C-alpha cells in the first residue's frame, strides 16, 4: 500500500464466523506457526465481515500476541483492541 511517503507491507485477514462467545479470532502468524516479523510486514489489517469492521494494527502491537479476539458487535464485551478499530490514522 502506498501512503504517499513510502510503500507499506500490509497483511490482511478476514473472519466470517464468530466463535463460541461471539468474538472473531485473528492469529498473529501466517501458514507457519512463526509470528510475522517487522522486517516482513509494516501493518496487519483484520476485517470482520459480518460487522463490516476494520482493525489496523502496527506490527509492533500485533507481535505481542499469538492471537487477538475482536468483538465489534458486542456492547458488553469491549476489547482492548477497540482503539485499533477504523484506525486509518496508522496509515499516515
N, CA, C and O atoms as a GROMACS GRO file, in nm:
protein
  368
    1UNK      N    1   0.084  -0.115   0.000
    1UNK     CA    2   0.000   0.000   0.000
    1UNK      C    3   0.090   0.123   0.000
    1UNK      O    4   0.190   0.127   0.072
    2UNK      N    5   0.056   0.221  -0.078
    2UNK     CA    6   0.132   0.345  -0.086
    2UNK      C    7   0.063   0.452  -0.002
    2UNK      O    8  -0.051   0.488  -0.031
    3UNK      N    9   0.130   0.503   0.100
    3UNK     CA   10   0.070   0.606   0.185
    3UNK      C   11   0.113   0.747   0.145
    3UNK      O   12   0.086   0.842   0.216
    4UNK      N   13   0.180   0.760   0.032
    4UNK     CA   14   0.224   0.889  -0.016
    4UNK      C   15   0.369   0.920   0.016
    4UNK      O   16   0.431   1.004  -0.049
    5UNK      N   17   0.423   0.853   0.116
    5UNK     CA   18   0.563   0.871   0.154
    5UNK      C   19   0.646   0.747   0.127
    5UNK      O   20   0.764   0.755   0.092
    6UNK      N   21   0.583   0.631   0.145
    6UNK     CA   22   0.654   0.505   0.121
    6UNK      C   23   0.554   0.393   0.098
    6UNK      O   24   0.434   0.410   0.121
    7UNK      N   25   0.603   0.280   0.054
    7UNK     CA   26   0.518   0.162   0.038
    7UNK      C   27   0.514   0.086   0.169
    7UNK      O   28   0.618   0.060   0.229
    8UNK      N   29   0.394   0.051   0.212
    8UNK     CA   30   0.376  -0.027   0.335
    8UNK      C   31   0.345  -0.171   0.300
    8UNK      O   32   0.266  -0.199   0.209
    9UNK      N   33   0.407  -0.262   0.371
    9UNK     CA   34   0.379  -0.405   0.354
    9UNK      C   35   0.264  -0.441   0.448
    9UNK      O   36   0.278  -0.434   0.570
   10UNK      N   37   0.150  -0.478   0.391
   10UNK     CA   38   0.028  -0.500   0.467
   10UNK      C   39  -0.019  -0.644   0.452
   10UNK      O   40  -0.019  -0.699   0.341
   11UNK      N   41  -0.058  -0.706   0.562
   11UNK     CA   42  -0.120  -0.838   0.562
   11UNK      C   43  -0.265  -0.820   0.604
   11UNK      O   44  -0.293  -0.761   0.709
   12UNK      N   45  -0.356  -0.870   0.523
   12UNK     CA   46  -0.499  -0.857   0.552
   12UNK      C   47  -0.558  -0.995   0.578
   12UNK      O   48  -0.536  -1.088   0.500
   13UNK      N   49  -0.631  -1.008   0.687
   13UNK     CA   50  -0.703  -1.130   0.720
   13UNK      C   51  -0.848  -1.094   0.745
   13UNK      O   52  -0.878  -0.984   0.791
   14UNK      N   53  -0.937  -1.187   0.716
   14UNK     CA   54  -1.079  -1.162   0.741
   14UNK      C   55  -1.139  -1.279   0.818
   14UNK      O   56  -1.087  -1.390   0.816
   15UNK      N   57  -1.250  -1.251   0.885
   15UNK     CA   58  -1.323  -1.354   0.958
   15UNK      C   59  -1.470  -1.342   0.922
   15UNK      O   60  -1.525  -1.232   0.912
   16UNK      N   61  -1.534  -1.457   0.901
   16UNK     CA   62  -1.674  -1.461   0.860
   16UNK      C   63  -1.766  -1.514   0.969
   16UNK      O   64  -1.885  -1.483   0.971
   17UNK      N   65  -1.710  -1.596   1.060
   17UNK     CA   66  -1.791  -1.660   1.163
   17UNK      C   67  -1.739  -1.629   1.302
   17UNK      O   68  -1.618  -1.632   1.327
   18UNK      N   69  -1.831  -1.600   1.391
   18UNK     CA   70  -1.793  -1.573   1.530
   18UNK      C   71  -1.768  -1.704   1.603
   18UNK      O   72  -1.823  -1.809   1.567
   19UNK      N   73  -1.685  -1.696   1.705
   19UNK     CA   74  -1.657  -1.811   1.789
   19UNK      C   75  -1.767  -1.834   1.890
   19UNK      O   76  -1.876  -1.776   1.880
   20UNK      N   77  -1.739  -1.917   1.988
   20UNK     CA   78  -1.837  -1.958   2.088
   20UNK      C   79  -1.899  -1.840   2.164
   20UNK      O   80  -2.019  -1.842   2.193
   21UNK      N   81  -1.821  -1.738   2.196
   21UNK     CA   82  -1.871  -1.626   2.274
   21UNK      C   83  -1.893  -1.500   2.191
   21UNK      O   84  -1.902  -1.390   2.246
   22UNK      N   85  -1.902  -1.515   2.061
   22UNK     CA   86  -1.934  -1.403   1.974
   22UNK      C   87  -1.816  -1.323   1.924
   22UNK      O   88  -1.834  -1.224   1.852
   23UNK      N   89  -1.695  -1.362   1.959
   23UNK     CA   90  -1.576  -1.290   1.915
   23UNK      C   91  -1.516  -1.353   1.790
   23UNK      O   92  -1.544  -1.469   1.757
   24UNK      N   93  -1.435  -1.278   1.722
   24UNK     CA   94  -1.367  -1.322   1.600
   24UNK      C   95  -1.218  -1.328   1.630
   24UNK      O   96  -1.160  -1.230   1.677
   25UNK      N   97  -1.155  -1.442   1.604
   25UNK     CA   98  -1.015  -1.463   1.638
   25UNK      C   99  -0.927  -1.444   1.515
   25UNK      O  100  -0.955  -1.497   1.408
   26UNK      N  101  -0.820  -1.368   1.534
   26UNK     CA  102  -0.719  -1.347   1.431
   26UNK      C  103  -0.585  -1.389   1.486
   26UNK      O  104  -0.547  -1.348   1.596
   27UNK      N  105  -0.512  -1.470   1.412
   27UNK     CA  106  -0.382  -1.519   1.455
   27UNK      C  107  -0.271  -1.428   1.405
   27UNK      O  108  -0.282  -1.365   1.300
   28UNK      N  109  -0.163  -1.423   1.482
   28UNK     CA  110  -0.050  -1.334   1.452
   28UNK      C  111   0.054  -1.402   1.363
   28UNK      O  112   0.170  -1.361   1.361
   29UNK      N  113   0.013  -1.504   1.291
   29UNK     CA  114   0.109  -1.573   1.205
   29UNK      C  115   0.041  -1.614   1.076
   29UNK      O  116  -0.081  -1.612   1.064
   30UNK      N  117   0.122  -1.652   0.981
   30UNK     CA  118   0.070  -1.699   0.853
   30UNK      C  119   0.046  -1.849   0.857
   30UNK      O  120   0.004  -1.902   0.960
   31UNK      N  121   0.072  -1.918   0.748
   31UNK     CA  122   0.051  -2.063   0.743
   31UNK      C  123   0.148  -2.140   0.831
   31UNK      O  124   0.117  -2.251   0.874
   32UNK      N  125   0.263  -2.082   0.857
   32UNK     CA  126   0.356  -2.144   0.952
   32UNK      C  127   0.318  -2.093   1.090
   32UNK      O  128   0.240  -1.999   1.103
   33UNK      N  129   0.374  -2.154   1.192
   33UNK     CA  130   0.343  -2.110   1.329
   33UNK      C  131   0.431  -1.993   1.372
   33UNK      O  132   0.424  -1.951   1.488
   34UNK      N  133   0.512  -1.941   1.282
   34UNK     CA  134   0.601  -1.830   1.316
   34UNK      C  135   0.528  -1.696   1.306
   34UNK      O  136   0.457  -1.670   1.209
   35UNK      N  137   0.546  -1.613   1.407
   35UNK     CA  138   0.484  -1.481   1.408
   35UNK      C  139   0.555  -1.394   1.304
   35UNK      O  140   0.676  -1.405   1.285
   36UNK      N  141   0.477  -1.309   1.236
   36UNK     CA  142   0.536  -1.217   1.139
   36UNK      C  143   0.637  -1.126   1.208
   36UNK      O  144   0.614  -1.081   1.321
   37UNK      N  145   0.747  -1.099   1.141
   37UNK     CA  146   0.850  -1.010   1.193
   37UNK      C  147   0.835  -0.871   1.130
   37UNK      O  148   0.776  -0.856   1.023
   38UNK      N  149   0.889  -0.770   1.199
   38UNK     CA  150   0.876  -0.633   1.150
   38UNK      C  151   0.952  -0.612   1.019
   38UNK      O  152   0.924  -0.516   0.948
   39UNK      N  153   1.046  -0.699   0.984
   39UNK     CA  154   1.114  -0.686   0.855
   39UNK      C  155   1.030  -0.746   0.742
   39UNK      O  156   1.064  -0.730   0.624
   40UNK      N  157   0.920  -0.815   0.776
   40UNK     CA  158   0.833  -0.876   0.676
   40UNK      C  159   0.708  -0.793   0.646
   40UNK      O  160   0.665  -0.785   0.531
   41UNK      N  161   0.651  -0.732   0.749
   41UNK     CA  162   0.530  -0.652   0.730
   41UNK      C  163   0.537  -0.526   0.814
   41UNK      O  164   0.609  -0.520   0.914
   42UNK      N  165   0.462  -0.423   0.773
   42UNK     CA  166   0.453  -0.298   0.848
   42UNK      C  167   0.320  -0.286   0.921
   42UNK      O  168   0.310  -0.220   1.024
   43UNK      N  169   0.218  -0.351   0.867
   43UNK     CA  170   0.083  -0.331   0.916
   43UNK      C  171   0.003  -0.459   0.902
   43UNK      O  172   0.014  -0.530   0.802
   44UNK      N  173  -0.078  -0.487   1.002
   44UNK     CA  174  -0.168  -0.602   0.998
   44UNK      C  175  -0.310  -0.548   1.000
   44UNK      O  176  -0.344  -0.465   1.085
   45UNK      N  177  -0.393  -0.593   0.907
   45UNK     CA  178  -0.531  -0.548   0.899
   45UNK      C  179  -0.623  -0.668   0.920
   45UNK      O  180  -0.606  -0.772   0.857
   46UNK      N  181  -0.720  -0.651   1.008
   46UNK     CA  182  -0.819  -0.756   1.034
   46UNK      C  183  -0.956  -0.700   0.995
   46UNK      O  184  -0.993  -0.589   1.035
   47UNK      N  185  -1.029  -0.777   0.917
   47UNK     CA  186  -1.162  -0.735   0.872
   47UNK      C  187  -1.265  -0.835   0.919
   47UNK      O  188  -1.258  -0.953   0.885
   48UNK      N  189  -1.362  -0.789   0.998
   48UNK     CA  190  -1.472  -0.873   1.044
   48UNK      C  191  -1.587  -0.850   0.946
   48UNK      O  192  -1.649  -0.744   0.946
   49UNK      N  193  -1.614  -0.950   0.863
   49UNK     CA  194  -1.708  -0.936   0.753
   49UNK      C  195  -1.851  -0.905   0.800
   49UNK      O  196  -1.909  -0.808   0.752
   50UNK      N  197  -1.909  -0.983   0.892
   50UNK     CA  198  -2.048  -0.954   0.931
   50UNK      C  199  -2.066  -0.814   0.992
   50UNK      O  200  -2.170  -0.752   0.973
   51UNK      N  201  -1.967  -0.765   1.064
   51UNK     CA  202  -1.979  -0.634   1.128
   51UNK      C  203  -1.924  -0.522   1.043
   51UNK      O  204  -1.930  -0.405   1.082
   52UNK      N  205  -1.870  -0.556   0.927
   52UNK     CA  206  -1.805  -0.459   0.839
   52UNK      C  207  -1.710  -0.370   0.918
   52UNK      O  208  -1.710  -0.248   0.904
   53UNK      N  209  -1.629  -0.433   1.003
   53UNK     CA  210  -1.537  -0.361   1.091
   53UNK      C  211  -1.393  -0.388   1.050
   53UNK      O  212  -1.352  -0.503   1.033
   54UNK      N  213  -1.318  -0.280   1.035
   54UNK     CA  214  -1.176  -0.288   1.001
   54UNK      C  215  -1.094  -0.255   1.126
   54UNK      O  216  -1.126  -0.162   1.200
   55UNK      N  217  -0.988  -0.332   1.148
   55UNK     CA  218  -0.893  -0.306   1.256
   55UNK      C  219  -0.755  -0.297   1.192
   55UNK      O  220  -0.716  -0.386   1.116
   56UNK      N  221  -0.681  -0.192   1.224
   56UNK     CA  222  -0.547  -0.172   1.169
   56UNK      C  223  -0.448  -0.173   1.283
   56UNK      O  224  -0.457  -0.092   1.376
   57UNK      N  225  -0.352  -0.264   1.276
   57UNK     CA  226  -0.253  -0.280   1.382
   57UNK      C  227  -0.112  -0.258   1.330
   57UNK      O  228  -0.074  -0.317   1.229
   58UNK      N  229  -0.035  -0.173   1.396
   58UNK     CA  230   0.107  -0.166   1.362
   58UNK      C  231   0.169  -0.301   1.401
   58UNK      O  232   0.126  -0.362   1.499
   59UNK      N  233   0.266  -0.346   1.327
   59UNK     CA  234   0.321  -0.479   1.352
   59UNK      C  235   0.378  -0.492   1.493
   59UNK      O  236   0.374  -0.601   1.549
   60UNK      N  237   0.429  -0.384   1.551
   60UNK     CA  238   0.483  -0.390   1.687
   60UNK      C  239   0.374  -0.430   1.787
   60UNK      O  240   0.402  -0.503   1.882
   61UNK      N  241   0.254  -0.382   1.767
   61UNK     CA  242   0.142  -0.416   1.856
   61UNK      C  243   0.099  -0.560   1.835
   61UNK      O  244   0.076  -0.633   1.932
   62UNK      N  245   0.087  -0.601   1.711
   62UNK     CA  246   0.035  -0.734   1.681
   62UNK      C  247   0.132  -0.844   1.726
   62UNK      O  248   0.089  -0.954   1.760
   63UNK      N  249   0.260  -0.814   1.726
   63UNK     CA  250   0.360  -0.915   1.762
   63UNK      C  251   0.358  -0.950   1.910
   63UNK      O  252   0.420  -1.049   1.950
   64UNK      N  253   0.290  -0.873   1.992
   64UNK     CA  254   0.282  -0.901   2.136
   64UNK      C  255   0.194  -1.021   2.166
   64UNK      O  256   0.200  -1.076   2.277
   65UNK      N  257   0.112  -1.064   2.070
   65UNK     CA  258   0.011  -1.167   2.095
   65UNK      C  259   0.020  -1.280   1.992
   65UNK      O  260   0.064  -1.258   1.878
   66UNK      N  261  -0.021  -1.399   2.032
   66UNK     CA  262  -0.031  -1.510   1.938
   66UNK      C  263  -0.159  -1.499   1.858
   66UNK      O  264  -0.166  -1.542   1.742
   67UNK      N  265  -0.261  -1.442   1.920
   67UNK     CA  266  -0.388  -1.420   1.853
   67UNK      C  267  -0.462  -1.306   1.923
   67UNK      O  268  -0.429  -1.267   2.035
   68UNK      N  269  -0.562  -1.254   1.852
   68UNK     CA  270  -0.643  -1.147   1.908
   68UNK      C  271  -0.790  -1.181   1.887
   68UNK      O  272  -0.829  -1.230   1.781
   69UNK      N  273  -0.870  -1.154   1.989
   69UNK     CA  274  -1.014  -1.176   1.978
   69UNK      C  275  -1.082  -1.040   1.968
   69UNK      O  276  -1.070  -0.956   2.057
   70UNK      N  277  -1.154  -1.020   1.858
   70UNK     CA  278  -1.221  -0.894   1.832
   70UNK      C  279  -1.372  -0.914   1.839
   70UNK      O  280  -1.424  -1.012   1.786
   71UNK      N  281  -1.442  -0.821   1.903
   71UNK     CA  282  -1.587  -0.830   1.920
   71UNK      C  283  -1.651  -0.698   1.878
   71UNK      O  284  -1.692  -0.621   1.964
   72UNK      N  285  -1.661  -0.672   1.748
   72UNK     CA  286  -1.714  -0.542   1.705
   72UNK      C  287  -1.862  -0.519   1.733
   72UNK      O  288  -1.903  -0.404   1.747
   73UNK      N  289  -1.942  -0.622   1.741
   73UNK     CA  290  -2.086  -0.604   1.757
   73UNK      C  291  -2.129  -0.601   1.903
   73UNK      O  292  -2.241  -0.559   1.934
   74UNK      N  293  -2.042  -0.643   1.993
   74UNK     CA  294  -2.079  -0.654   2.133
   74UNK      C  295  -2.069  -0.520   2.205
   74UNK      O  296  -1.967  -0.451   2.194
   75UNK      N  297  -2.172  -0.484   2.276
   75UNK     CA  298  -2.169  -0.363   2.358
   75UNK      C  299  -2.121  -0.397   2.499
   75UNK      O  300  -2.072  -0.310   2.570
   76UNK      N  301  -2.135  -0.521   2.538
   76UNK     CA  302  -2.094  -0.564   2.672
   76UNK      C  303  -1.948  -0.603   2.676
   76UNK      O  304  -1.880  -0.576   2.775
   77UNK      N  305  -1.898  -0.666   2.571
   77UNK     CA  306  -1.760  -0.711   2.568
   77UNK      C  307  -1.675  -0.612   2.490
   77UNK      O  308  -1.666  -0.621   2.367
   78UNK      N  309  -1.613  -0.522   2.557
   78UNK     CA  310  -1.523  -0.428   2.491
   78UNK      C  311  -1.384  -0.489   2.490
   78UNK      O  312  -1.336  -0.541   2.591
   79UNK      N  313  -1.323  -0.483   2.378
   79UNK     CA  314  -1.191  -0.540   2.361
   79UNK      C  315  -1.085  -0.433   2.385
   79UNK      O  316  -1.107  -0.315   2.358
   80UNK      N  317  -0.970  -0.477   2.435
   80UNK     CA  318  -0.859  -0.382   2.450
   80UNK      C  319  -0.806  -0.339   2.314
   80UNK      O  320  -0.723  -0.249   2.305
   81UNK      N  321  -0.855  -0.403   2.209
   81UNK     CA  322  -0.812  -0.370   2.073
   81UNK      C  323  -0.907  -0.273   2.002
   81UNK      O  324  -0.886  -0.241   1.886
   82UNK      N  325  -1.010  -0.227   2.073
   82UNK     CA  326  -1.106  -0.134   2.011
   82UNK      C  327  -1.040  -0.005   1.963
   82UNK      O  328  -1.089   0.060   1.871
   83UNK      N  329  -0.930   0.034   2.025
   83UNK     CA  330  -0.862   0.156   1.982
   83UNK      C  331  -0.803   0.143   1.842
   83UNK      O  332  -0.767   0.243   1.780
   84UNK      N  333  -0.793   0.020   1.792
   84UNK     CA  334  -0.741  -0.002   1.658
   84UNK      C  335  -0.852  -0.018   1.554
   84UNK      O  336  -0.825  -0.035   1.435
   85UNK      N  337  -0.976  -0.012   1.599
   85UNK     CA  338  -1.088  -0.022   1.506
   85UNK      C  339  -1.097   0.106   1.424
   85UNK      O  340  -1.099   0.216   1.478
   86UNK      N  341  -1.103   0.088   1.293
   86UNK     CA  342  -1.108   0.201   1.199
   86UNK      C  343  -0.994   0.300   1.223
   86UNK      O  344  -1.013   0.420   1.208
   87UNK      N  345  -0.878   0.251   1.260
   87UNK     CA  346  -0.762   0.335   1.293
   87UNK      C  347  -0.685   0.371   1.165
   87UNK      O  348  -0.568   0.336   1.149
   88UNK      N  349  -0.751   0.439   1.077
   88UNK     CA  350  -0.690   0.474   0.947
   88UNK      C  351  -0.574   0.571   0.964
   88UNK      O  352  -0.492   0.585   0.874
   89UNK      N  353  -0.564   0.638   1.078
   89UNK     CA  354  -0.454   0.728   1.106
   89UNK      C  355  -0.320   0.656   1.106
   89UNK      O  356  -0.216   0.719   1.085
   90UNK      N  357  -0.321   0.526   1.128
   90UNK     CA  358  -0.197   0.448   1.130
   90UNK      C  359  -0.129   0.448   0.993
   90UNK      O  360  -0.007   0.433   0.984
   91UNK      N  361  -0.207   0.466   0.889
   91UNK     CA  362  -0.150   0.463   0.753
   91UNK      C  363  -0.062   0.585   0.724
   91UNK      O  364   0.025   0.578   0.638
   92UNK      N  365  -0.084   0.694   0.794
   92UNK     CA  366  -0.008   0.816   0.763
   92UNK      C  367   0.122   0.826   0.840
   92UNK      O  368   0.196   0.923   0.825
   0.00000   0.00000   0.00000
